[in-house]
Amino acid sequence: MKNRLKEVAVIGLGLMGGSFALSLKGINPECRITGYDHNDQHCIEALELNLVDRITDEISDLYDMDLIVLAIPVDGIISTLKELTDVSSHTTIMDLGSTKSLIVESVPDKIRKNFVATHPMTGTEKFGPSAAFAELYRGKAVVLCNIEDSGKEQRKLVKEIYGYMGMKIFYMDAKEHDRHAAFISHMPHALSYSLANAVMKQENPQAILALAGGGFRDMSRIAKSSPNMWLDIFRQNKSNLLEAIECLKDELNKCEEMVKKEEWERLREWMLNANELHNIL
């Protein structure tokens, strides 16, 4: 891998892209990383923090890269792929997008072999270059989608990179991925935003500060995530998210009904059933 990774471009220099760059530098210090971001402040910070070695604002500067990493929202990934149709045949393009179906359906045929669709299941509620850290990916899961449509060398390189980063690799069809992600990732974010809004409308700040324990802090933490990013994810995975929210509402309705009717033993069994989740996790 090290001999094949001399020139790398990271498009999007926030938490995901910046952390990817740092991690890559850790496993291959000799590679030269070029950053590309429409946010000028992100570019300045990425250079100051040594996330990248240089910045460019010309997409054509990336055409001969060994690896191009798309660490931007899904709409940006789709539009940027259309600007990368003139990349070298040896170039590997990979994305870190949170939804996959629209991306894999939108890859231009000319570069389909160059492209590997991936979703690292990691992140924090923080964002921007200053949030980046090298260990973000270590020990986490990453999903590779529709891998059979990627070139042999491209998918080999991506698997090697994630292996060196210490990630656990899983394979899924893009549509299967998006449905699972709606339940495991996207709906919990909708729940966290809902929880934060419900409490803010009912409680004064002093009461929240005094009474909020670990449970509330854990559940509301991801409500600090970037609204711009999550708006994009919700929109891209709308149908799966709505299904997940309906399932959540069904369970909340069951809980409400059991409390109203004082069916405490039934409620206890419902809670015990939920405990089983942690036998899997």
JORA-V156363 format. One record per residue. N is the residue number from 1. PSI is psi as a letter, one per 30 degrees, with the letter a starting at -180 (* if undefined). Layout:
# JORA-V156363
N;PSI
N;PSI
This chain:
# JORA-V156363
1;e
2;e
3;f
4;f
5;i
6;e
7;j
8;k
9;k
10;j
11;j
12;j
13;h
14;a
15;e
16;e
17;e
18;e
19;e
20;e
21;e
22;e
23;e
24;e
25;e
26;e
27;f
28;i
29;f
30;f
31;k
32;k
33;k
34;k
35;k
36;k
37;k
38;f
39;j
40;e
41;e
42;e
43;e
44;e
45;e
46;e
47;e
48;e
49;g
50;h
51;e
52;l
53;f
54;l
55;k
56;l
57;g
58;j
59;f
60;f
61;f
62;f
63;f
64;g
65;l
66;e
67;k
68;k
69;k
70;j
71;h
72;l
73;l
74;e
75;e
76;e
77;e
78;e
79;e
80;e
81;e
82;f
83;f
84;g
85;f
86;g
87;l
88;l
89;f
90;f
91;k
92;k
93;k
94;k
95;l
96;g
97;k
98;f
99;l
100;e
101;e
102;e
103;e
104;f
105;f
106;f
107;k
108;k
109;e
110;f
111;g
112;e
113;f
114;f
115;k
116;k
117;k
118;l
119;j
120;k
121;i
122;l
123;l
124;l
125;f
126;l
127;l
128;l
129;e
130;f
131;f
132;k
133;k
134;f
135;g
136;e
137;f
138;k
139;f
140;l
141;k
142;k
143;k
144;k
145;k
146;h
147;f
148;f
149;f
150;l
151;l
152;e
153;e
154;e
155;e
156;e
157;e
158;e
159;e
160;e
161;e
162;e
163;e
164;e
165;f
166;g
167;l
168;k
169;k
170;l
171;k
172;l
173;k
174;e
175;e
176;e
177;e
178;e
179;e
180;e
181;e
182;e
183;e
184;f
185;e
186;e
187;e
188;e
189;e
190;e
191;e
192;e
193;e
194;e
195;e
196;e
197;e
198;e
199;e
200;f
201;f
202;f
203;k
204;l
205;e
206;e
207;e
208;e
209;e
210;e
211;f
212;j
213;a
214;e
215;e
216;e
217;e
218;e
219;f
220;f
221;e
222;f
223;f
224;f
225;l
226;j
227;e
228;e
229;e
230;f
231;e
232;e
233;e
234;e
235;e
236;f
237;h
238;e
239;e
240;e
241;e
242;e
243;e
244;e
245;e
246;e
247;e
248;e
249;e
250;e
251;e
252;e
253;e
254;e
255;e
256;e
257;e
258;e
259;e
260;e
261;g
262;h
263;i
264;e
265;e
266;e
267;e
268;e
269;e
270;e
271;e
272;e
273;e
274;e
275;f
276;f
277;e
278;f
279;f
280;e
281;*
